[in-house]
Structure formats: C-alpha cells, structure tokens
C-alpha cells in the first residue's frame, strides 16, 4: 500500500516511518509541506493509495490540501486520514466537508495508527472492487445490447415478436375477420441506439409500446416489435381506424409518461402511424402472410455493418452514392447564389397565314395577265 504522509514535524514523520514498514507491505513517502506534496503528486506516475495529512501545516494547511486532492479525478475517492492534536468540532467539520475519510489523534499510537491504516486499506480495496465491477457491468451491458435490427419481446407491454403475433393469428378459426393491419415507426431511432445504453434503448421501445396499448384500450390491438424501430400489428374490429386521432393521442400519452432518466433522452421521439392495406377482411393466415410480406419488402436493404455505420454517423460529408445505397437521404449539394435577372420583354409575334401554293395552270394564267398589262402600258 503506497502512502503519502505530509507533516512539518520531523518526529511524527520518523514515527510513521518506524510504524509503516516495508515488511508490513507499506510503501511510505514523506513530505514536510503541502507545496512539496503537490509537486511530488504531479511528478509521480504511480498513484498513492492513502494520504496522512497534518491539519496544522505552514502555508497551505492540511484541510486545503485535502480539498485539492478531492478535486483531482485521480484521488477523488482515495482514503485521506487527518493527523491532529485538536478535537475542535469546527475544525473536524471543515475537514470532513473537504473530503477527509478519518482522523488520527496526536500523540500517535502504533496500534491505533495501524488499525486506521488497515481500515483505510480495506476501504480502498472495496472502492477498487466496486469500480472494477462497474466497469465489468458496463462492458457486459454493451455486449448484451440489442442490435438495432433485432426483434425482441417487450415483457410487461403485451408486445411480442412477429413470430409470436403470427402464431396468435394462425390459431384463429378459418373464417374471415374485420382487421386493420398497422405499422408504427420510431423516427430517428438509429441515432438514439448509438447514443444510449442497452437498458435505455429498451426503455424507448417499452415506452412506445405502453403508449400504443394505452390509447387503444378497449380495442383489440395485437402488436409485435420487428426491429429497426418498427412495430407491426393488427387492430381487430369493424370500425375504421382514424390514424390522425390515434397518433395524436399516442404522442400525447408518450409525452406525459416519458421518463428522462430511464431513457437517457430529454424528450420522446416522433412516431409514424400507417396502415399496410385498404383491405378490411382477413383470415388469420392471410393477415400473417401480409405482415410477413410487408416486412420483407421493407427489409430489401441489408442491415448496416459496424464499419459503415461508424462512417455514416461520424462523417458529416456523406457521399450521395453511399447514402443512396443504404436508403438514407442524399446530402444536398451546396447551392450557389442565384443572380436575379430582369425579365426579358418578348416582342409580339405576328402570326402570318401560310401562302397557298399555286398550281402550274394558275401560274401560266398569271403570267399571261401580266404580259397583257405591260402591252397596254406601252
């Protein structure tokens, strides 16, 4: 355990050096002022596991030094024991407010000092284990995160996968039923998937599912999440579906129940509600086939690879060919300013009637008349 002791009393430093020896697995480093300690901390590559600080130090005192250490990300949780001969409540309160872990009273006793150090060591080990566990949990969460194109059962919402919805439809008797086949899409979900954790992404899907089920209460809605931010379902009933009203109510319900902490986003996404067909009567088999055919028609493009997704979301200058190939909108080329020109006034066009063509006899007669006129003029 690496310990930094800061005290201006050389006797105390010698006592600490005699008590915290290498055979007990202590690596003790001593400084006689806060300034010297700060300089040492900046240059040391190996971090310290514990600090022993005298409260009454010349210049920067121990409480100020404790506060400086707590402001450092490296030593935000490292145990800090204050060495003091005073038991003033105000002094102890200031030290604890600055981030002190415990106190060691002067004169120092070897047994008490060892117990305090061991407690600090146990606390430090516990903090390291907790930090490692959080890191491991974060890695595990990331590895188990749903893929964007992955379909999933949303437990507690009544939303299944497409296979589950098909099984329900195929169990229906062979006659026809009044159904409306619907789709719900979450706009911009791919960007949300990249920005939030796995649990927060699932919270988005569950929130939309709850909103859809809440506004259709009293109706028979069976819904499946098919991946890519899309839900497919059937609304059983003779009444015509008012998409505008349902979408308005769904959006309002989602806004009212939106959990910023659970989803990791400040506001709910935009939803798109559509119908797959104008047909009103379906058998369970025909409805299942239509849902599957619609899903295949929407999934003609293969899912994005990790590298292509990284390129598209990290580069603002996406080339149009790449954008077109994956079905994303093209990046509009930069438009040059248009110089306004005075409109040209067009001259009126005089339409001329086409001249009638003369035949050969008519031409002969005309020339004969001209000859007679010229003869008369002479």
Number of C-alpha atoms within 10 A of each C-alpha: 16 15 20 20 24 27 24 17 13 12 10 18 19 11 13 21 17 11 17 19 12 12 7 9 10 15 16 20 17 20 19 17 22 23 16 12 19 14 10 15 15 9 8 9 8 8 14 19 19 22 25 23 29 27 25 17 19 13 10 13 17 26 24 17 22 26 18 15 21 18 13 10 9 11 18 13 19 24 24 26 24 24 23 20 14 12 10 9 9 9 14 19 12 14 22 18 13 19 22 24 18 18 22 19 14 12 10 15 13 14 10 12 17 14 11 16 24 13 14 21 18 13 16 18 13 12 15 14 12 12 12 12 12 12 12 12 12 14 12 11 14 13 11 11 16 18 15 18 16 12 20 18 16 19 9 9 18 15 26 22 19 24 14 13 20 20 13 13 18 15 10 13 11 11 10 15 17 16 24 24 25 21 19 22 20 19 14 12 19 16 11 18 20 15 13 15 18 19 16 21 22 18 20 24 22 21 21 25 23 19 21 23 19 15 19 14 9 8 12 13 20 19 26 26 26 19 19 18 21 20 24 27 26 23 19 18 16 12 12 11 16 8 14 11 11 15 18 14 17 23 20 14 18 24 15 11 13 20 18 13 10 14 23 17 17 10 12 19 18 12 18 14 16 15 16 15 11 8 11 16 17 19 18 21 18 14 22 22 13 15 21 15 12 14 15 11 10 8 12 9 11 8 13 13 8 8 8 12 13 12 12 16 13 9 9 9 10 16 14 14 12 14 14 12 11 13 11 13 12 14 14 8 8 6 6 6 6 6 6 6 6 6 6 6 6 6 6 6 6 6 6 6 6 6 6 6 7 8 8 9 8 11 10 10 10 11 11 11 11 11 11 10 11 9 9 8 7 5
